[in-house]
Amino acid sequence: MSTLHFVALIPFIAAIFIPLVYHKFRHIHTGWFILPIPLVLFVYLISYLPTSDAPMATVKNSVPWVPSLDIHYTVFLDGLSLLFALLITGIGTLVVLYSIYYIANKKDEPLNNFYVYLLMFMGAMLGVVLSDNLIVIYVFWEVTSLSSSLLIGYWFHKEKSRYGAQKSLLITVTGGFAMLSGFTLLYVMTGTFSISEIIALGDVIVASPLFIPAMILILLGAFTKSAQFPFHIWLPDAMEAPTPVSAYLHSATMVKAGIYLVARLTPVFGGQAEWFWIITSFGLFTLLWGSISAVRQKDLKGILAFSTVSQLGLIMSLLGLGSAAFHYDVVDGQSVYTVAILAAVFHLVNHATFKGSLFMIVGIIDHETGTRDIRKLGGLMSIMPITFTISLIGIASMAGLPPFNGFLSKEMFFTGALNSTTIDVFNVQTLGFIFPIVAWVASVFTFVYCMIMLFRTFTGKHQPEKLEKEAHEAPMGLLISPIVLGSLVVVFGFFPNLLAYTIINPAMQAILPGLLEPGEQFYVNIYHWHGLNPELFMTMGVIFFGAFIFLNARKWQETAFYLKERDPLNTIYDNGLVGLIKGSTAVNDVQMTGRLRDYFSFMFVFLILIMGYMLWKTNAIAIDLANTAHISPYMYLISLSLVIATLAVPFVAKRISAIILVGVIGFLIALLFAVFRAPDLALTQLLVETVIVVLFLLVFYHLPELKKESFKPAFRISNFLISIGVGLVVTLTALSAHAFSHENPISPISDYFVENAYALAGGQNIVNVILVDFRGLDTLLEVLVLGIVGLGVVVLIKYKATKGEDI
Amino acid sequence: MRNTPVQLHVITRIVAFIILAFSVFLFFAGHNNPGGGFIGGLMTASALILLYLSFDLKTIKRVIPFNYSKVIASGLLLAIVTGIIGMFFGFPYLKQFFDYFQVPILGEIELTTALPFDLGIYLVVVGFTLLVILTIAEDDS
């Protein structure tokens, strides 16, 4: 275990102690104890940044976890993972600081829950970006889904929180499961779960028929997580989470996990037409859909949610466009397509800074005025001057205005989209001209919602009567984090090359390995003034048209388009959920009748079908009585009594006689065990029978008088057939197994137990040695089941539902 | 006092303890002879059930004040923890160890980590059987 292994584990370890700390130091806000964790991790990770122009050294360190399944906890640190790890810990520090002031330490506020979930998320997210093993990534990936859902439902008394939590969990876990299947297919193709080894085997994967299914399944995981159309519907509902969570998970880090995965797997799949088309088109469409939907929102957080959806689409489409670089030679570390990757990485950082600060600002507005509805807000500019200044910076950056960092990456995005028209592979010529147009239209709408956010909140008339609280400037503690992020927006805007060779270039090398000669670097030089090129004219067009649409807001704000703010795709989800519940209830009603008789018939019919089919299919029915052992007369006697007792049960008129007969059967079986020299079984059977007799006595009091029931002939015949069938199939199986026993190439496992019980486990009673040693885990799980059943009985009896009550 | 089955009480008092003693023997015999945690547990449970049957629930509850849910829980915990101990020494989960020791009076005896594991099984079986039977017995609605 290296120190890096612990980077992902420390938050989990810390989470164990949170409840303790919370209860012990109740008067101190728990957040103060959390704050050092991301901070220390951030500082530690910074030490991995390349200092000079030398390329960053990648770190790989492996600890076996389940070696037999090729699952190793391998930490892998290159430019891409470092970029994400720094985002997670850096934004994490700011968010924890912000949350200390945002969520007050009230008496009934379950802060311990909040911080445990948050730490779980932080550790899991670090695990995702620092692991090299696909299965480990999957495990951490699902933990992020789980903790995200828990955080959305933090205020679980609210109906909407629960709805959002369920929705996000259902969508992201479905995607995660698809992703697991995709990973498994990758393993089938390459025989390894290690990403770095899979990348080296890229040719094998491309040639395999499983290539397309694996790619689509993995992309399902990435798209659901990163809220790409049509899976984006969970993100707006996730806004029910406390604002620090929205700023952290749902804009800066978790939703970028999908982007991370796509970037990480670009060396595997990139260069293929399907990859290029799927990612670029879904990304661009998400960008367009998100920006148009954002314009319709009235809730500030809703605007930011759809804005995040659209910006994620933007980054995704850039990764798609950049994957074309695998088709062209990179000259001097620069090609027209690597620009797209450069833009993706740069925008990723920028988005985290400006969107993070904007979310925090919206949280402040909500906190200080009691509402986030733009129809109620207005005129806050003079009341909250600091908040206004930070918003101005963030919104200008989001809209792509100079001199902020958003402008730089937006220009590069236009460059990437324009370059796509020159791609002459993948049949791009036919439809490629659409890319820049979609990009431009989406940017216009982005500009519109930015204007709406800024002007509706801060200018216009102040309406104190509509607010729940008297608006005033936020306390300093709340402002620190957005100020830090806002300053970063400005710093990265003026000095973008601070990032160029420290983080952007290493990340690019991780996404596009093998394109450079050893020792070469990608050429990263970001600057404001490119001359009067098409990109600049596009930006000017965006500002012009965006302002035009915004100034005519009165006209279109009365149309149905604006008034219906809910995404139409939600109907599909909601109806699907209702249908799912209805469907499973229908299946359940057929299957769970509450009659033991029916369950037995289900099980027996299944047994007959599957065993009968296999006997018939493999032609395995054979009867050979040559080598059977001698059967002594008393065995005949016991068996005969057994048969008679069994046959008598259905014909007994009184319940007490039936119970006695069943007891007789049990004791006879115990006797058979004894005759066959299985004392352990005989003892167990005897004791079980004794206990069951007591149980029968107890419940006998509650049972109704045994009545002669009249059944339809069809029911009788089918039951008769089932019982005959079971007997027949089991007997045939036993006889056939005996007949084929000498041909069986596999020696029975009992031989192993007989030979090794004393030597390996020091016991002469094989049955017991198997129970406690050889198959100890089975026994443990069995008693676990026993315990659960016991609790189930208690719950069923002591907490009986009264009539008509729904569980 | 008219309806008190004196003979039953007297016999039960003796028999229950014979069964209990035998169940303990069965439990320890398990490694080399028929017996073990499961059988021992069932037999202990039947001895206790016998007590409950011949006396009434209240009397025995005062004499044996166990919460059987907790008995199940502690049994499970014991079994799980025994399995974990081996992991600290780099062995797989639930790996059992044994060795022979010279003890005064008893002579050479075998000690094995399977025993605490089996004790866990024993506790779960006892707890489960009594929990279920007592819960059903107490239910008079």
HADDOCK unambig.tbl for C-alpha pairs under 7 A between the chains (distance, minus, plus):
assign (segid A and resid 679 and name CA) (segid B and resid 34 and name CA) 6.20 0.50 0.50
assign (segid A and resid 680 and name CA) (segid B and resid 34 and name CA) 5.18 0.50 0.50
assign (segid A and resid 680 and name CA) (segid B and resid 35 and name CA) 6.27 0.50 0.50
assign (segid A and resid 683 and name CA) (segid B and resid 39 and name CA) 6.99 0.50 0.50
assign (segid A and resid 684 and name CA) (segid B and resid 39 and name CA) 5.63 0.50 0.50
assign (segid A and resid 687 and name CA) (segid B and resid 42 and name CA) 6.23 0.50 0.50
assign (segid A and resid 687 and name CA) (segid B and resid 43 and name CA) 6.48 0.50 0.50
assign (segid A and resid 691 and name CA) (segid B and resid 46 and name CA) 6.38 0.50 0.50
assign (segid A and resid 695 and name CA) (segid B and resid 133 and name CA) 6.31 0.50 0.50
assign (segid A and resid 698 and name CA) (segid B and resid 137 and name CA) 6.01 0.50 0.50
assign (segid A and resid 761 and name CA) (segid B and resid 98 and name CA) 6.89 0.50 0.50
assign (segid A and resid 762 and name CA) (segid B and resid 98 and name CA) 6.60 0.50 0.50
assign (segid A and resid 763 and name CA) (segid B and resid 31 and name CA) 5.01 0.50 0.50
assign (segid A and resid 763 and name CA) (segid B and resid 32 and name CA) 5.17 0.50 0.50
assign (segid A and resid 764 and name CA) (segid B and resid 31 and name CA) 6.41 0.50 0.50
assign (segid A and resid 764 and name CA) (segid B and resid 32 and name CA) 4.26 0.50 0.50
assign (segid A and resid 764 and name CA) (segid B and resid 33 and name CA) 6.93 0.50 0.50
assign (segid A and resid 765 and name CA) (segid B and resid 30 and name CA) 6.97 0.50 0.50
assign (segid A and resid 765 and name CA) (segid B and resid 31 and name CA) 5.58 0.50 0.50
assign (segid A and resid 765 and name CA) (segid B and resid 32 and name CA) 4.48 0.50 0.50
assign (segid A and resid 765 and name CA) (segid B and resid 33 and name CA) 5.39 0.50 0.50
assign (segid A and resid 765 and name CA) (segid B and resid 34 and name CA) 6.64 0.50 0.50
assign (segid A and resid 768 and name CA) (segid B and resid 30 and name CA) 6.21 0.50 0.50
assign (segid A and resid 768 and name CA) (segid B and resid 31 and name CA) 6.01 0.50 0.50
assign (segid A and resid 768 and name CA) (segid B and resid 36 and name CA) 6.29 0.50 0.50
assign (segid A and resid 769 and name CA) (segid B and resid 31 and name CA) 6.61 0.50 0.50
assign (segid A and resid 772 and name CA) (segid B and resid 114 and name CA) 5.93 0.50 0.50
assign (segid A and resid 772 and name CA) (segid B and resid 117 and name CA) 6.97 0.50 0.50
assign (segid A and resid 772 and name CA) (segid B and resid 118 and name CA) 6.43 0.50 0.50
assign (segid A and resid 773 and name CA) (segid B and resid 96 and name CA) 6.12 0.50 0.50
assign (segid A and resid 773 and name CA) (segid B and resid 114 and name CA) 6.67 0.50 0.50
assign (segid A and resid 776 and name CA) (segid B and resid 94 and name CA) 6.52 0.50 0.50
assign (segid A and resid 777 and name CA) (segid B and resid 94 and name CA) 6.87 0.50 0.50
assign (segid A and resid 780 and name CA) (segid B and resid 79 and name CA) 6.96 0.50 0.50
assign (segid A and resid 783 and name CA) (segid B and resid 121 and name CA) 6.60 0.50 0.50
assign (segid A and resid 783 and name CA) (segid B and resid 124 and name CA) 6.53 0.50 0.50
assign (segid A and resid 784 and name CA) (segid B and resid 76 and name CA) 6.87 0.50 0.50
assign (segid A and resid 786 and name CA) (segid B and resid 128 and name CA) 6.75 0.50 0.50
assign (segid A and resid 787 and name CA) (segid B and resid 72 and name CA) 6.16 0.50 0.50
assign (segid A and resid 787 and name CA) (segid B and resid 124 and name CA) 6.78 0.50 0.50
assign (segid A and resid 787 and name CA) (segid B and resid 128 and name CA) 6.33 0.50 0.50
assign (segid A and resid 790 and name CA) (segid B and resid 128 and name CA) 5.52 0.50 0.50
assign (segid A and resid 790 and name CA) (segid B and resid 131 and name CA) 6.62 0.50 0.50
assign (segid A and resid 790 and name CA) (segid B and resid 132 and name CA) 5.95 0.50 0.50
assign (segid A and resid 793 and name CA) (segid B and resid 132 and name CA) 6.41 0.50 0.50
assign (segid A and resid 794 and name CA) (segid B and resid 135 and name CA) 6.24 0.50 0.50
